[in-house]
Amino acid sequence: MAPWGLIGRAQVADVSEQTVFGFEPPKVHVVTLKAVDINVTVRGFAARVDASLTYHNATDNALELEFRMPVDEGAAVYKFEAVIDGRKISAQCLEKKKAEKIYKDAVQSGHTAFLAREDVLTADTFHLALGNLPGGSQAELHLSMMMELKVKTDGAVSFTLPTVLNPRYCPRDISPSQHTESVARTGNFETVIVSEAYTFGINAKVQGGHVIARITSHHESLNVELSDDSMSAEVTQDSGGFKPDHDWSMLIYYANPYKTHIIRESGDRAGTGLMKDDLVMVNLHPEFPEESYSHRNEILFVVDRSGSMQGDSIQSACATLLLFLKSLPTGCYFNVISFGSTHSLLFPGGSQEYTEETLKKALELHSTIEADMGGTEILQPIKQIYSTPPKPGYARQIILLTDGQVFNVDQVKELVRCHAHETRVFAVGIGDGASTALVYGLARAGHGRAEMVYQQDKLQLKVMGLVRSMLQESAQDVKISFDVDPPGGIKLIPKNPPIIFGGQHLIMYVRVPTSTEVKSITVSGVVGNAEFKNCYSGSDIVTIHDEEKTLHRLAARAQINEWQIDNEEDVVEDMITLSLATGVVCRRTALVGVDQDMKPVGHNPESIAMSAPPRSAGFSFGSMSLPLSAQPRSRGSSFGLLPKSESLAFLQNEARMYLPMCCQASPRGLASFGSKAEMDVYGDMGEEAESISEGHSPVDYGKNLMAVVSLQKFDGSWILEDAVKITSLPHSLLAGATMYKNETSWATSLVLAFLETKYSAEKDEWALLANKARMFIARCGDNLEALMVAARKVLAEN
């Protein structure tokens, strides 16, 4: 794991001369990273990030530097500037091959030049190169990007700045040449370390017409200064500073995040194409009919059990799997697929109907799950799923839990895209450094939804939110219509209507001629047998003037993302044209700048790759003396534990990892639903919950939701003996409290009332299994409302 903007093959300065597994220790240089400064401006549901990295070449020789930085896969990177000893150089967005040639020619002729381009295989990593940095000089690199922000399941508008770039697992069927950027390199790169501590500053402004309720963070201690009218805020890191061993995040809670918010950004009258017209950003939460939920689903739960999932991630994945299994509706089909270097299916013959017997088998698997399956070969299990057709009459849905540390993102996305007509894909990225290109890309290609989870105890909430979307029938015949004056000239960006889920934040971009008035916007379609129609008035549109054209560039990025998913050759020219017009870099363009004013420093600069400095006591950057492939893997370095079953062949495969780091970080302790030992106590049909093993305290059902969940039966019920344990009330009291047709329906009502009382804040997590319980009561012929009133009264009085 490496901090933001820093990667490389760094070793300690006085590396021994011995070889390890045939690897020669590299030559080492020293470059000083003096500061990283990040300024964030959030306006409603969009953010602009301006990043500055300051380096000092402490050697007497000109150096060519290369480093990589993580970005969100949906970020619109549009500006790159460098200040070399006071001289400012601005980059141009050009077709990629042309930009790379300009850079290479400039460096070979002795001029200082710089280049920024997207990774050839994954959109969430950018390559930055700085050629001919003169000896003794200082360079300030400034990179700017726009990011789209969405309302999450808990109502927060989440801003995350990726600062962690984890090593990515390279599948065995990908050759090293497929993931090696070589064009920009003008020589043989040697190793460099950044040897001194540096400052890392982050400042944020929040504004844009929304009342701010509060601003918080999963990890950070933030200083928040809210304006008197709560319409804006200044956010800074506390005096302890930011330690880049995790992604920096900020959660903004608006007073009414679900209100429709429409912004019209004026265009650049001197611009071309998209930039010339106005751009409307529509934020809404369309509502679907209640009857849009279907039980005719085939649901495949795909869980990453690679070594990098060790610790909190796999523990929370286990808890999520239990909640998922208990929440499945009767009548559906399901399967559980585990993957690492290999993969396995709970039901090798294909999905099975959800019955008491199949649930029992799934819970047996749940009790044995560990992060013990090696690397992250995600393509093969997805291929096996698609090798079998969906169950006739059932909608096939995949829900994927992964830390997403893989290279072959495009391969997997292309496979998912080809089967999107028959299978929807929902994805959850777990932990800092998870690949947003993989997680969001798969959901986009598979017509599903995605969530990123940075705090482990939010995993269950977000997964169950995805499951609710999964159980909705697909919206068909979606139409986005506009009442405008004069008619015509309106263009949706991207041109295809977006995938819509009831109650979820939907962002659309609309290109509008400058003289056109938008009177209303209508979103309509069909879900199952029911129609839905949501109308929004044009009077709610707020017009803004933004010199940076944030919304225009976000719309361009959205269109580029769709084109890159489609991967069709006939859109290449359109993609390049849009990228050049807006400055938003895509896979076929790059940002390049050349210092024409500086006297050439000579030919053949030393070529080096950047690495990280010692940041704090929690880090040991540059402290390893072995090449990556020879280094012991550890959770501290975010690589995961190497399974005992893996051989040297696995190490050799890991040697081909795209980002060979030599940094270690001690991840902060993250909350989860408990240790694996605790999960085993109540992880299988509630039987373990009844007999507390030696050394364990009795389960406190008022503080452990999963213990309550584990006792629910297949049909959605809880028996009276379980209700006694959960509520801690005497059996005689509960048994004689009211009249009922079925004792189990009464017990189930008591547990539902208990969940309402003790776990109201977690309602989104247990809502589906509660629906299952209510359907059980209805089948028993009891009056649900009367039982619930009686159950609430018993709990309140006792």
C-alpha positions, 0 to 999 in steps of 0.5 A, spaced: 500 500 500 502 506 498 500 513 499 497 518 494 501 520 488 507 515 490 509 508 487 516 505 486 521 500 487 524 503 493 529 499 497 533 502 503 539 506 501 545 501 503 542 495 500 546 489 501 549 486 494 546 479 495 541 477 490 535 474 493 531 469 489 535 471 483 533 479 483 539 484 483 538 490 488 537 496 484 541 502 484 538 508 489 537 515 488 534 520 493 529 525 492 525 529 497 517 530 497 516 536 501 509 537 501 502 534 498 496 539 499 489 537 497 484 543 496 477 540 495 470 544 493 464 541 494 458 544 491 451 540 492 453 533 488 459 535 485 466 536 487 473 539 484 479 536 487 486 540 486 492 537 488 499 539 489 505 535 490 512 538 491 518 535 489 526 537 490 531 533 486 537 533 491 542 530 486 546 534 481 543 530 475 537 531 471 532 526 473 526 523 469 521 521 474 515 516 474 509 515 479 502 513 479 496 515 483 489 513 485 483 516 482 476 515 483 474 511 476 469 516 475 473 522 476 474 527 470 481 529 470 482 535 466 488 539 468 495 538 469 500 544 470 508 544 473 512 549 476 519 548 475 523 553 479 518 558 478 516 557 471 509 555 470 508 550 464 501 548 462 499 541 459 495 540 453 490 534 452 492 531 445 491 524 442 495 519 446 500 517 441 501 524 439 502 526 446 507 521 448 511 522 442 512 530 444 514 528 451 519 523 449 522 527 443 522 533 448 526 529 454 531 526 449 532 533 446 534 535 453 527 539 455 523 538 461 517 535 460 511 532 463 505 527 461 499 524 465 495 519 462 490 513 464 492 506 466 492 502 460 488 497 464 484 500 469 481 507 469 482 508 477 490 509 476 493 515 473 501 515 470 505 521 471 511 522 468 516 528 469 522 528 464 529 532 465 528 535 472 534 539 473 539 537 479 538 541 485 531 544 482 524 544 485 518 541 482 510 543 483 506 538 480 498 541 480 493 536 478 485 538 477 479 533 477 472 533 478 468 528 481 460 526 482 458 525 489 451 520 490 447 520 496 449 513 499 444 508 503 444 512 510 443 518 507 450 521 507 453 524 501 460 521 501 466 524 498 472 519 498 479 521 496 483 515 494 490 516 497 491 508 497 494 504 491 494 497 493 498 492 489 493 489 484 493 481 483 495 479 476 492 473 473 496 468 470 494 468 463 496 476 462 503 477 460 507 482 463 507 486 457 500 487 457 500 491 464 507 495 462 507 502 460 513 503 456 512 509 451 513 514 456 520 511 459 526 514 455 531 510 459 532 504 463 528 506 470 532 505 476 530 506 483 529 512 488 526 513 495 524 519 498 528 519 504 524 525 509 518 526 512 513 530 508 507 534 510 500 532 507 494 537 508 487 537 506 482 543 506 475 542 504 469 547 502 462 545 502 457 550 499 452 550 493 444 551 496 443 545 501 442 546 508 448 542 512 446 538 517 453 535 519 459 533 516 463 527 519 468 522 517 469 514 518 476 515 519 478 523 520 478 527 526 475 534 522 475 541 524 468 543 521 466 551 521 459 551 519 456 558 517 451 561 521 445 559 516 448 552 515 449 553 507 456 552 507 462 550 511 470 550 512 473 543 513 480 542 515 484 536 518 485 536 526 492 538 528 494 531 528 494 531 521 493 526 515 496 519 515 495 516 508 495 509 510 487 509 508 483 513 503 481 520 506 473 521 506 468 526 508 461 524 509 456 530 508 449 530 511 444 535 508 438 536 511 434 534 505 438 530 501 432 526 497 429 533 494 430 533 487 436 538 485 437 541 478 442 545 476 444 549 469 451 550 468 452 556 463 456 554 457 463 557 454 460 561 448 467 561 445 468 553 446 466 548 441 462 542 442 459 540 449 462 546 452 459 551 448 452 549 450 449 549 457 449 543 461 443 541 466 445 536 472 438 533 474 439 529 481 433 525 483 430 519 487 425 516 482 419 512 486 417 505 484 410 502 485 410 497 492 409 491 487 415 492 483 419 487 488 419 480 485 421 473 488 422 470 482 430 471 482 436 467 482 441 470 486 448 468 486 453 471 492 460 471 490 465 472 496 472 474 495 476 469 499 483 472 497 489 473 502 488 480 502 481 480 505 484 477 511 482 480 518 476 485 518 474 484 511 473 477 511 469 477 518 464 483 516 463 479 509 461 473 513 456 477 517 453 479 511 453 472 508 449 470 514 444 476 514 443 475 506 442 468 507 436 469 512 433 475 508 432 471 502 425 470 500 422 463 499 421 461 492 428 464 489 434 460 487 441 461 490 448 459 490 454 461 494 461 462 490 467 463 493 474 465 489 481 466 490 486 463 486 481 458 485 474 458 486 468 453 488 461 453 488 456 451 494 452 447 489 456 445 484 451 443 479 448 450 479 443 454 483 438 450 488 431 452 490 431 456 497 429 451 502 430 449 509 435 444 507 439 448 502 439 454 507 442 449 512 448 447 507 449 454 506 450 456 513 455 450 514 459 453 509 458 460 512 461 457 519 468 455 515 469 461 511 476 464 511 481 468 507 485 462 505 484 462 497 490 465 495 490 471 489 484 474 486 482 470 480 475 474 479 474 472 471 474 465 472 468 464 477 464 469 473 465 465 467 463 459 470 456 463 472 455 465 465 457 458 462 450 456 465 443 459 462 439 462 468 433 459 471 427 459 466 422 464 468 427 467 474 431 473 473 439 472 475 442 477 479 450 477 482 452 480 488 459 481 489 463 482 495 471 484 493 477 488 495 478 489 488 485 488 487 486 486 480 489 488 474 484 485 468 478 489 470 477 490 462 476 483 461 471 482 467 467 488 465 467 486 457 464 479 460 459 482 464 457 487 459 456 481 454 451 478 459 448 484 461 441 482 457 440 476 462 444 477 468 445 483 473 451 485 477 451 488 483 458 490 487 461 492 493 468 494 494 471 493 501 476 497 504 481 502 502 485 502 496 479 497 493 479 498 485 473 503 483 474 501 476 472 494 478 467 495 482 463 501 479 465 498 472 462 491 473 455 495 476 455 499 470 456 494 465 452 489 468 446 494 469 446 494 477 448 498 483 455 499 486 457 501 493 464 502 496 465 500 504 470 504 508 468 502 515 467 495 516 461 496 520 457 499 514 458 493 510 451 489 512 447 496 511 450 497 504 449 490 502 442 489 504 441 496 500 443 492 494 439 486 495 433 490 496 435 494 489 436 487 486 429 484 488 426 490 484 424 488 477 428 491 472 425 498 469 423 497 462 421 502 456 425 508 460 423 514 457 426 521 459 422 527 456 423 534 456 418 540 455 422 545 452 421 552 449 423 552 443 422 545 442 428 540 440 435 541 441 435 537 447 441 531 448 441 526 454 448 525 456 450 519 455 445 518 450 442 511 453 437 512 459 440 510 465 439 504 469 434 506 474 432 503 481 426 505 486 428 510 491 436 511 489 440 517 487 439 518 480 444 523 476 442 525 469 446 530 464 442 534 459 445 538 453 441 544 452 442 550 447 443 556 451 437 560 448 432 554 450 428 554 456 426 547 460 419 547 463 419 540 466 422 533 466 419 527 466 422 520 467 417 514 466 417 507 465 414 500 466 416 495 472 413 489 472 406 490 470 406 497 473 407 503 470 411 509 474 412 516 472 415 522 476 415 529 473 419 535 475 418 542 474 423 546 470 422 552 475 426 548 480 432 549 476 438 553 479 443 557 474 450 557 475 456 560 472 462 556 473 469 558 470 471 551 471 465 548 467 465 542 473 458 539 470 460 539 463 466 535 464 462 530 469 458 529 463 463 528 458 466 523 463 460 519 464 459 519 456 466 516 456 465 511 461 459 509 457 463 508 451 469 505 454 464 500 457 461 499 450 468 498 447 466 499 440 471 501 435 466 506 431 466 511 437 473 512 438 473 518 434 467 521 438 471 519 444 477 523 442 473 529 440 470 529 446 476 528 450 480 534 446 474 539 447 473 538 454 480 536 456 477 530 460 483 525 459 480 518 457 484 512 455 486 514 448 488 521 450 493 524 455 495 531 458 502 533 456 507 539 457 514 542 455 518 547 458 520 551 452 524 556 456 529 552 459 535 551 457 536 544 455 539 540 461 543 535 456 541 528 454 540 521 457 537 523 464 537 518 469 530 515 469 527 513 476 521 511 479 518 514 485 517 511 492 514 513 499 518 516 505 517 515 512 511 518 514 510 516 521 511 511 526 506 507 523 510 506 517 516 503 514 517 506 507 523 504 504 525 499 510 525 493 506 531 490 502 528 485 498 524 485 491 517 485 492 516 478 490 521 475 495 518 479 501 514 476 506 506 478 505 503 481 511 496 484 513 500 490 515 502 491 508 495 490 505 497 484 501 494 479 505 497 473 508 500 468 503 496 461 504 500 455 506 497 451 500 501 456 495 507 455 492 513 459 489 509 459 483 504 464 486 510 468 489 513 468 481 506 470 479 506 476 484 512 478 482 509 481 476 504 485 480 503 492 477 505 496 483 511 493 486 511 497 493 516 496 499 512 500 504 508 497 510 502 501 514 499 499 520 491 499 518 487 502 523 482 497 527 476 497 524 469 495 527 466 489 525 461 484 528 466 481 532 471 476 531 471 469 527 470 466 534 464 470 536 461 468 529 462 461 530 458 461 537 451 463 533 453 462 526 449 456 524 441 456 524 442 458 531 444 452 534 451 454 536 447 460 540 444 455 544 450 452 547 455 457 549 462 454 548 467 454 554 470 461 554 465 465 551 460 470 555 452 469 554 450 472 548 447 479 549 441 479 544 440 487 545 447 488 543 448 483 537 443 483 531 447 477 528 445 473 534 438 475 533 438 474 526 441 467 527 435 464 531 430 466 525 428 459 522 427 458 514 420 460 514 421 467 517 419 465 524 422 465 531 419 460 536 417 462 543 423 459 546 428 463 542 423 469 543 424 468 551 432 468 550 432 474 546 427 478 550 430 475 557 423 475 559 420 469 563 416 463 558 410 464 563 409 471 561 410 471 554 406 464 553 400 467 557 400 474 554 395 474 549 390 470 545 393 467 538 392 462 533 399 460 532 404 460 538 410 461 533 406 467 530 406 470 537 413 469 538 415 472 531 411 478 533 415 479 539 422 478 536 419 484 531 417 488 536 424 487 539 428 489 533 424 495 533 426 497 540 433 495 540 435 496 533 431 501 530 437 505 527 439 498 523 432 497 520 435 497 513 439 491 515 433 487 518 428 490 513 428 484 508 428 478 514 422 482 517 418 482 511 419 475 511 417 474 518 410 478 517 409 474 511 409 468 515 404 471 520 400 472 515 400 465 512 398 463 520 392 466 519 393 471 525 392 479 525 399 482 524 397 489 527 393 486 533 399 481 535 404 487 534 400 492 538 400 486 544 408 485 543 410 492 543 405 493 550 409 486 553 416 489 551 414 496 554 411 494 560 416 489 562 
